[in-house]
Amino acid sequence: MARILLAEDDEIMRETLFDRLAKSGWQVDSARDGREAIKLVEQNFYNLVLSDIRMPGLDGTTLLGKILRLSPGTDVILMTAYGSVESAVTCLKKGAADYILKPFDMDDLTIRIMRLLDMQAMRARCSSLEEQFGGRAPIIGSSWPMQSLLAMIDQVAASDTTVLITGESGTGKELVAAAIHYGSQRSSGPYIRINCAAIPENLMESELFGHEKGAFTGADARKIGKFEAASGGTILLDEIGEMPLPLQAKLLRVLQEREIERVGGNRTIKVDVRIICSTAKNLAEEARRGSFREDLFYRLQVIPILVPPLRERKEDIPELCRYFLEEFSKGRSVPLQISEQTLRALKAYDYPGNVRELKNILERISVLAAEPVIEPWHLPPDCGGSVHEEAESSSLNLAAAVAATEKAFILKALRLTGGRRAKAAELLGISRKNLWEKLKLHNVSPQ
């Protein structure tokens, strides 16, 4: 629910506006003058302040400047019965969100307020989309482990319960979290991601919960934290196992009470947010060692979801390869393809880096390979070794092995020389005519 502060010295006008705004469904506080309004702004966060310009003690334009310094996320509408085009332009230049002349139609004022609140919601939405850009890539896989995972996501998304996503690095935990959010009733709200391992410990509390002006050196204005920014939506605490112990106690309070307190603040703020956590660590083991709070661990894993490693769903590798190669083929004249022998090599590898490692392998090959079909010799040595052994035991065709090795060396020489055949022939220790014949034999057309 949006919170509005009304600053008006005329008692009848103040009560009339208060009643109308409250009937529209907003939470409204009122102040009799600018000084009282400033005290309320220092204590609370308001989405919008509706203020008269002419007030005793502290006028509306001075109040505007103080609000913009104290709470940059708050919009201000100024009202006056003594307006002119010049004064309206001046107020808007100073940072007012809108300017309205008394007497005014209440429906017009309501529409203006709704428009500003909608713009705030849109800015929050855009901010969350920027933070998670790329995080809505599809979850690829038709294997039984992935079908089970997708079914679990559908079930979990329908609830509003805290979720703990575990799995090895590179398995796609962030994609699972995004799928839960966008499949939930909160999908139209913000989706905020925080990497607990990437934020310095001394800044993390401010990042999560925000801070008040003057809370520490450099805190020149109030800052809204990620939990407040995610209100009405979902927050993902990625790498939750890296969160410092003192902050774990504060997170436990958020989970239990659904309220936060800004750094340097002295009042609690209710937040309506779904919490999803992810980690590559074994939190049960971390709790036994004392590096993670046991009570927080049990509070987090209301619904645990384990994302399977790629080595346990290798039947998904061809589907993943097709998806990634389609992505890497954008901008190329000829789409990238992958041979069956290469697929066998990729399926034989165990991928300690999981899906992220497979994607990196294919991206590297897409940049370096001269031809559009990815062959086994394009793969990194550690990726294709087990397949070469399998091939040796199942087929001892010396001519084919020699031809494949020869082609690989020719392609490497051409890459090193930028496609210059004379230099490549010199590097290989053969004549230009011999190189030309071998290029024709292996059906290679250097660019």
Backbone torsions as a table, in degrees:
resi	resn	phi	psi	omega
1	MET	NA	130.7	179.5
2	ALA	-69.0	147.0	-179.2
3	ARG	-116.8	129.7	-174.8
4	ILE	-123.5	139.3	174.0
5	LEU	-109.8	127.9	178.8
6	LEU	-107.8	120.2	178.2
7	ALA	-114.5	109.5	-176.3
8	GLU	-152.4	126.7	-177.8
9	ASP	-82.5	-21.9	177.9
10	ASP	-79.0	116.8	-171.6
11	GLU	-63.0	-44.4	-178.5
12	ILE	-64.1	-44.8	178.5
13	MET	-62.8	-41.4	-178.4
14	ARG	-62.5	-45.9	-178.1
15	GLU	-69.2	-36.7	178.6
16	THR	-63.3	-48.4	179.5
17	LEU	-65.3	-39.7	-179.8
18	PHE	-58.2	-49.3	-178.4
19	ASP	-62.1	-42.5	-177.5
20	ARG	-67.2	-42.8	-179.9
21	LEU	-67.0	-40.8	179.0
22	ALA	-63.8	-38.8	178.4
23	LYS	-66.0	-23.1	178.1
24	SER	-78.6	-3.3	174.9
25	GLY	98.9	7.8	-180.0
26	TRP	-96.8	154.2	174.3
27	GLN	-85.6	121.2	-171.0
28	VAL	-121.2	133.5	168.8
29	ASP	-115.5	154.2	-179.1
30	SER	-129.8	151.4	178.5
31	ALA	-133.9	144.0	-177.2
32	ARG	-83.3	-17.4	178.7
33	ASP	-159.1	-179.0	-176.1
34	GLY	-66.4	-37.0	-178.8
35	ARG	-65.0	-43.2	178.4
36	GLU	-65.3	-36.5	178.9
37	ALA	-63.7	-42.0	-179.9
38	ILE	-62.4	-41.4	178.6
39	LYS	-59.6	-40.8	179.9
40	LEU	-68.9	-38.5	178.5
41	VAL	-65.6	-35.0	178.2
42	GLU	-68.3	-25.3	-176.6
43	GLN	-96.5	-27.4	-172.6
44	ASN	-132.6	162.2	171.8
45	PHE	-100.6	129.9	177.3
46	TYR	-118.1	136.8	174.6
47	ASN	-68.9	-33.6	-175.0
48	LEU	-150.7	144.0	173.9
49	VAL	-119.2	127.3	176.7
50	LEU	-108.8	112.9	-170.8
51	SER	-131.3	140.2	169.4
52	ASP	-72.4	152.0	179.6
53	ILE	-82.7	-46.6	-177.5
54	ARG	-91.0	103.6	176.6
55	MET	-137.4	147.9	179.5
56	PRO	-69.1	146.7	175.6
57	GLY	85.8	-61.9	-177.9
58	LEU	-139.2	111.5	-175.0
59	ASP	-78.9	171.7	-174.1
60	GLY	-65.1	-36.3	-179.3
61	THR	-70.0	-37.2	175.1
62	THR	-66.8	-41.1	176.5
63	LEU	-59.4	-41.0	178.7
64	LEU	-56.5	-48.9	-179.0
65	GLY	-61.4	-40.6	-180.0
66	LYS	-67.1	-39.9	179.6
67	ILE	-65.1	-41.8	-178.9
68	LEU	-63.3	-32.0	177.5
69	ARG	-78.1	-39.9	-176.4
70	LEU	-75.6	-41.5	-172.5
71	SER	-141.6	81.0	-174.9
72	PRO	-59.6	-21.6	-178.8
73	GLY	-83.5	0.1	-178.3
74	THR	-94.5	130.1	174.8
75	ASP	-87.6	148.3	-178.5
76	VAL	-126.3	127.1	171.5
77	ILE	-107.8	126.8	179.7
78	LEU	-101.9	137.9	178.9
79	MET	-117.5	146.3	175.9
80	THR	-159.1	150.3	174.4
81	ALA	-98.4	-1.2	-175.8
82	TYR	-123.5	48.5	-172.0
83	GLY	-89.1	163.6	174.7
84	SER	-152.8	168.2	178.8
85	VAL	-61.0	-39.8	-178.0
86	GLU	-65.0	-44.5	-179.0
87	SER	-66.8	-35.8	178.0
88	ALA	-63.3	-45.8	179.6
89	VAL	-62.4	-41.4	179.4
90	THR	-60.6	-46.7	-179.2
91	CYS	-63.3	-41.9	-179.7
92	LEU	-66.8	-37.2	176.9
93	LYS	-65.5	-31.9	179.5
94	LYS	-77.5	-7.8	174.7
95	GLY	118.4	3.7	177.3
96	ALA	-65.6	142.1	179.0
97	ALA	-78.1	-28.4	180.0
98	ASP	-159.4	168.3	-175.2
99	TYR	-145.8	128.7	-175.7
100	ILE	-136.5	140.5	-176.9
101	LEU	-95.3	136.1	172.7
102	LYS	-85.2	145.3	-7.5
103	PRO	-76.6	151.4	-178.7
104	PHE	-131.9	161.1	177.4
105	ASP	-79.4	130.6	-176.9
106	MET	-63.3	-34.4	178.1
107	ASP	-64.8	-37.8	177.9
108	ASP	-63.7	-42.9	178.1
109	LEU	-62.7	-43.3	179.8
110	THR	-60.5	-42.1	179.4
111	ILE	-63.3	-41.9	179.4
112	ARG	-63.4	-42.2	179.4
113	ILE	-64.9	-44.6	179.6
114	MET	-61.0	-38.8	179.9
115	ARG	-64.2	-42.6	179.2
116	LEU	-66.2	-40.9	178.8
117	LEU	-66.4	-37.2	176.6
118	ASP	-63.7	-38.8	178.5
119	MET	-66.3	-37.8	176.0
120	GLN	-62.3	-44.3	179.1
121	ALA	-63.3	-36.9	179.1
122	MET	-68.1	-40.0	178.0
123	ARG	-63.4	-41.3	177.9
124	ALA	-63.1	-40.1	179.3
125	ARG	-64.6	-45.2	179.3
126	CYS	-63.0	-40.3	179.2
127	SER	-61.5	-43.2	-179.7
128	SER	-68.5	-34.7	178.2
129	LEU	-67.0	-38.6	177.6
130	GLU	-62.3	-40.4	-177.7
131	GLU	-67.6	-34.2	-176.3
132	GLN	-107.0	19.0	-178.2
133	PHE	-55.7	128.6	-177.4
134	GLY	92.0	-13.8	-177.0
135	GLY	-77.4	-6.3	-177.8
136	ARG	-101.1	21.1	174.2
137	ALA	-60.4	147.9	-177.0
138	PRO	-66.8	154.3	174.5
139	ILE	-88.4	112.3	-173.3
140	ILE	-93.3	133.7	174.8
141	GLY	149.2	132.2	178.0
142	SER	-113.7	3.3	-179.2
143	SER	-67.6	164.8	179.7
144	TRP	-61.2	-43.7	178.1
145	PRO	-59.1	-37.4	-178.6
146	MET	-76.1	-34.7	176.0
147	GLN	-64.5	-37.6	176.6
148	SER	-65.5	-40.7	179.0
149	LEU	-64.0	-44.6	-179.4
150	LEU	-64.2	-37.6	177.0
151	ALA	-64.5	-40.2	177.4
152	MET	-63.3	-41.4	178.8
153	ILE	-59.7	-44.1	179.6
154	ASP	-61.2	-41.1	179.4
155	GLN	-66.4	-46.0	-175.7
156	VAL	-68.3	-37.1	-177.0
157	ALA	-60.6	-31.3	-177.0
158	ALA	-70.5	-18.6	-179.5
159	SER	-98.7	-176.8	177.9
160	ASP	-122.7	25.4	-171.7
161	THR	-84.0	152.4	175.1
162	THR	-65.4	138.7	-176.8
163	VAL	-125.2	138.2	173.3
164	LEU	-115.0	114.8	-179.7
165	ILE	-101.1	122.4	179.3
166	THR	-119.5	162.7	-179.4
167	GLY	154.1	161.5	-179.4
168	GLU	-65.8	161.5	178.0
169	SER	-61.3	133.7	176.4
170	GLY	89.7	5.4	-177.7
171	THR	-83.8	-19.1	178.9
172	GLY	108.1	34.2	-178.1
173	LYS	-64.4	-36.3	179.8
174	GLU	-66.9	-34.3	177.5
175	LEU	-65.6	-37.4	177.9
176	VAL	-64.7	-44.1	179.3
177	ALA	-61.4	-44.2	179.3
178	ALA	-64.0	-39.4	179.5
179	ALA	-63.5	-37.5	177.9
180	ILE	-64.4	-46.7	-179.3
181	HIS	-62.0	-51.0	-173.8
182	TYR	-75.3	-8.3	173.0
183	GLY	-98.3	2.7	-175.4
184	SER	-101.7	175.1	176.4
185	GLN	-72.9	-8.7	177.8
186	ARG	-92.8	8.8	-172.4
187	SER	-60.6	-26.8	179.1
188	SER	-83.1	-8.7	178.9
189	GLY	-89.5	178.9	-179.0
190	PRO	-65.5	150.4	171.7
191	TYR	-126.5	105.9	-173.7
192	ILE	-109.7	131.2	178.0
193	ARG	-111.9	137.3	176.0
194	ILE	-128.4	125.7	174.3
195	ASN	-94.3	105.1	-175.2
196	CYS	-65.9	-20.4	-179.7
197	ALA	-84.6	-14.3	-173.6
198	ALA	-99.8	-7.4	-176.6
199	ILE	-105.7	128.6	177.6
200	PRO	-56.2	144.9	-175.1
201	GLU	-57.7	-37.7	-176.4
202	ASN	-74.4	-11.1	179.6
203	LEU	-107.9	-10.7	-170.5
204	MET	-66.6	-40.9	-177.9
205	GLU	-62.5	-42.9	177.8
206	SER	-64.7	-38.7	-179.8
207	GLU	-64.5	-40.7	-177.7
208	LEU	-78.1	-45.9	-170.4
209	PHE	-110.0	-7.2	-178.3
210	GLY	80.9	178.0	178.6
211	HIS	-148.9	160.9	176.3
212	GLU	-92.3	159.6	176.6
213	LYS	-59.5	132.3	178.3
214	GLY	81.4	7.3	-178.6
215	ALA	-64.0	-31.0	177.8
216	PHE	-158.9	171.8	-179.1
217	THR	-59.7	126.0	-179.9
218	GLY	97.5	-9.3	178.2
219	ALA	-83.6	79.6	-174.4
220	ASP	-81.6	-13.7	179.9
221	ALA	-152.0	161.9	176.7
222	ARG	-65.3	141.0	177.7
223	LYS	-124.3	132.3	176.8
224	ILE	-83.3	129.6	-179.7
225	GLY	-80.9	174.8	-176.6
226	LYS	-64.8	-33.1	179.9
227	PHE	-66.0	-42.0	176.6
228	GLU	-67.7	-39.4	-179.8
229	ALA	-64.3	-29.2	-178.3
230	ALA	-88.4	2.3	-176.0
231	SER	-57.0	131.1	-175.8
232	GLY	89.7	-6.0	-178.4
233	GLY	-131.9	-138.0	-173.4
234	THR	-132.3	143.7	172.6
235	ILE	-120.5	132.1	176.2
236	LEU	-104.8	119.9	174.7
237	LEU	-99.1	92.6	-177.8
238	ASP	-78.4	145.2	-177.3
239	GLU	53.7	50.7	-178.5
240	ILE	-60.5	-25.0	179.2
241	GLY	-64.6	-15.3	179.7
242	GLU	-92.2	-0.6	-177.8
243	MET	-70.9	132.1	179.3
244	PRO	-60.6	149.9	-177.1
245	LEU	-57.3	-43.4	179.5
246	PRO	-59.0	-37.0	179.3
247	LEU	-74.6	-26.4	177.7
248	GLN	-61.4	-37.9	178.4
249	ALA	-63.9	-38.9	179.7
250	LYS	-71.5	-34.8	176.8
251	LEU	-66.0	-36.8	177.7
252	LEU	-59.0	-40.1	178.1
253	ARG	-64.6	-39.6	178.7
254	VAL	-61.7	-43.1	-180.0
255	LEU	-64.0	-38.1	-175.9
256	GLN	-82.0	-42.6	-172.0
257	GLU	-105.6	-13.6	-175.5
258	ARG	55.8	45.5	176.6
259	GLU	-147.2	153.0	-179.0
260	ILE	-129.4	172.5	173.6
261	GLU	-140.6	125.1	-178.7
262	ARG	-67.0	153.2	175.2
263	VAL	-62.2	128.0	-178.4
264	GLY	82.9	0.0	179.8
265	GLY	-95.8	166.9	-179.4
266	ASN	-131.1	18.8	176.7
267	ARG	-137.2	154.3	-179.4
268	THR	-87.8	148.9	-179.2
269	ILE	-126.2	122.9	178.7
270	LYS	-72.8	137.5	177.5
271	VAL	-128.0	138.7	177.4
272	ASP	-109.0	91.4	-173.6
273	VAL	-145.7	141.0	173.0
274	ARG	-90.8	136.9	-176.6
275	ILE	-109.7	124.4	173.2
276	ILE	-119.9	132.6	179.0
277	CYS	-119.9	151.1	176.1
278	SER	-139.6	151.5	-179.9
279	THR	-161.8	149.2	172.1
280	ALA	-94.8	-5.0	-179.0
281	LYS	-87.2	159.0	171.8
282	ASN	-87.8	97.6	-173.6
283	LEU	-67.3	-28.8	177.1
284	ALA	-63.7	-41.9	178.1
285	GLU	-69.0	-39.5	177.6
286	GLU	-62.2	-37.8	178.9
287	ALA	-67.1	-39.1	177.6
288	ARG	-64.3	-33.4	-179.8
289	ARG	-81.6	-12.0	178.6
290	GLY	90.1	6.5	179.8
291	SER	-93.0	-2.0	175.4
292	PHE	-143.8	136.7	-176.9
293	ARG	-64.6	128.8	-178.6
294	GLU	-67.1	-39.8	-179.5
295	ASP	-65.8	-34.9	177.2
296	LEU	-69.3	-39.9	178.8
297	PHE	-56.9	-48.5	-179.1
298	TYR	-68.5	-30.0	178.7
299	ARG	-73.7	-30.5	-178.8
300	LEU	-76.5	-41.3	-172.1
301	GLN	-89.9	51.5	171.4
302	VAL	-61.1	-47.1	173.5
303	ILE	-126.3	102.7	176.7
304	PRO	-85.7	137.4	176.3
305	ILE	-126.9	123.3	178.1
306	LEU	-102.8	121.3	177.3
307	VAL	-88.6	121.3	-174.6
308	PRO	-69.3	145.3	175.5
309	PRO	-70.4	160.2	-176.6
310	LEU	-64.3	-31.5	-178.6
311	ARG	-65.6	-17.5	178.8
312	GLU	-96.0	2.6	177.0
313	ARG	-144.6	51.3	-174.8
314	LYS	-65.3	-19.5	176.9
315	GLU	-65.4	-13.6	177.1
316	ASP	-84.9	-9.0	-174.8
317	ILE	-60.6	-45.7	178.0
318	PRO	-58.5	-40.2	179.5
319	GLU	-66.4	-40.8	177.3
320	LEU	-64.7	-41.4	179.6
321	CYS	-61.7	-44.4	179.1
322	ARG	-60.5	-42.0	-179.0
323	TYR	-64.8	-47.9	-177.3
324	PHE	-67.7	-40.3	-178.6
325	LEU	-67.6	-32.4	174.6
326	GLU	-63.8	-38.9	177.7
327	GLU	-66.8	-43.2	-176.6
328	PHE	-77.8	-12.4	-179.8
329	SER	-83.6	-10.0	179.7
330	LYS	-61.9	127.0	-178.9
331	GLY	92.8	-8.3	177.4
332	ARG	-94.1	146.1	180.0
333	SER	-70.5	-32.8	179.7
334	VAL	-120.6	124.8	-179.2
335	PRO	-62.5	146.4	178.1
336	LEU	-74.3	142.3	176.4
337	GLN	-130.4	166.5	-178.6
338	ILE	-132.9	133.6	-177.8
339	SER	-77.2	159.9	178.8
340	GLU	-63.3	-37.5	179.3
341	GLN	-64.1	-37.9	178.0
342	THR	-67.0	-40.2	177.5
343	LEU	-60.8	-39.7	177.9
344	ARG	-63.5	-39.2	179.0
345	ALA	-64.3	-43.1	-179.2
346	LEU	-66.9	-35.3	-179.4
347	LYS	-73.7	-18.9	179.7
348	ALA	-85.0	-12.7	-177.8
349	TYR	-86.4	151.3	-173.7
350	ASP	-96.4	-12.5	173.2
351	TYR	53.8	75.4	173.8
352	PRO	-61.3	-25.1	177.5
353	GLY	-94.7	4.4	174.8
354	ASN	59.8	-146.5	-173.0
355	VAL	-62.0	-35.1	179.1
356	ARG	-61.3	-38.9	179.2
357	GLU	-67.0	-42.3	177.3
358	LEU	-59.9	-44.1	179.3
359	LYS	-62.3	-42.6	179.9
360	ASN	-64.6	-39.2	178.3
361	ILE	-60.4	-48.1	-178.0
362	LEU	-67.7	-36.4	178.6
363	GLU	-66.2	-41.4	178.5
364	ARG	-62.8	-43.3	179.4
365	ILE	-64.9	-40.0	-178.2
366	SER	-62.2	-27.9	179.7
367	VAL	-83.4	-38.8	-171.2
368	LEU	-94.3	-26.4	-175.5
369	ALA	-70.8	133.6	-179.4
370	ALA	-79.7	-32.5	-177.5
371	GLU	-102.1	159.3	-174.6
372	PRO	-77.6	-15.7	-179.6
373	VAL	-99.6	123.0	-178.9
374	ILE	-82.2	121.4	-178.9
375	GLU	-109.1	166.0	-177.0
376	PRO	-56.6	-33.2	-177.5
377	TRP	-71.7	-10.2	174.1
378	HIS	-79.4	-17.4	-175.7
379	LEU	-74.7	152.4	173.4
380	PRO	-60.4	149.0	-177.3
381	PRO	-55.8	-41.6	-177.3
382	ASP	-72.1	-15.8	-178.8
383	CYS	-85.5	-32.6	-175.3
384	GLY	-104.5	0.8	-173.7
385	GLY	-60.4	-45.3	-176.7
386	SER	-66.3	-31.0	179.4
387	VAL	-72.5	-36.7	178.0
388	HIS	-60.9	-39.9	178.4
389	GLU	-64.7	-39.4	178.9
390	GLU	-64.1	-41.9	-179.9
391	ALA	-65.0	-38.7	-179.7
392	GLU	-63.7	-39.1	-177.0
393	SER	-75.7	-27.2	-175.9
394	SER	-96.4	-23.5	-177.6
395	SER	-150.3	116.0	-179.2
396	LEU	-104.8	55.0	179.7
397	ASN	-87.7	97.6	-175.2
398	LEU	-62.3	-41.7	-176.8
399	ALA	-62.4	-41.6	-179.4
400	ALA	-66.8	-40.3	179.9
401	ALA	-64.6	-42.3	179.5
402	VAL	-64.5	-42.5	-179.6
403	ALA	-63.1	-43.2	-179.9
404	ALA	-63.8	-42.7	179.7
405	THR	-65.1	-42.5	179.8
406	GLU	-61.1	-44.9	-179.7
407	LYS	-62.7	-41.4	-180.0
408	ALA	-61.8	-41.7	179.4
409	PHE	-66.8	-39.5	179.4
410	ILE	-63.7	-45.5	179.4
411	LEU	-62.4	-39.3	179.1
412	LYS	-65.4	-40.7	179.1
413	ALA	-64.2	-40.3	178.5
414	LEU	-65.8	-36.9	177.6
415	ARG	-66.5	-42.9	-178.6
416	LEU	-65.7	-28.1	-177.7
417	THR	-103.1	10.2	178.3
418	GLY	67.1	25.8	177.7
419	GLY	86.0	5.4	-179.9
420	ARG	-81.3	111.9	-171.4
421	ARG	-64.7	-38.8	-178.3
422	ALA	-62.3	-45.2	178.9
423	LYS	-65.9	-39.3	179.8
424	ALA	-64.3	-42.3	179.1
425	ALA	-63.1	-40.6	178.0
426	GLU	-63.3	-41.4	179.5
427	LEU	-65.2	-35.4	-179.0
428	LEU	-82.9	-13.8	-179.6
429	GLY	78.1	29.0	178.1
430	ILE	-129.0	169.1	-179.5
431	SER	-80.0	163.0	178.4
432	ARG	-63.2	-37.7	179.3
433	LYS	-64.4	-41.7	179.2
434	ASN	-64.2	-40.4	178.3
435	LEU	-63.7	-43.0	179.4
436	TRP	-59.2	-42.6	179.4
437	GLU	-64.0	-40.7	-179.3
438	LYS	-70.7	-34.8	175.2
439	LEU	-62.3	-40.3	179.2
440	LYS	-68.4	-39.5	-179.4
441	LEU	-63.2	-42.7	-176.6
442	HIS	-92.4	5.6	177.1
443	ASN	56.8	48.2	179.4
444	VAL	-108.4	130.1	177.6
445	SER	-121.4	91.8	-177.3
446	PRO	-64.3	142.6	179.7
447	GLN	-81.4	NA	NA
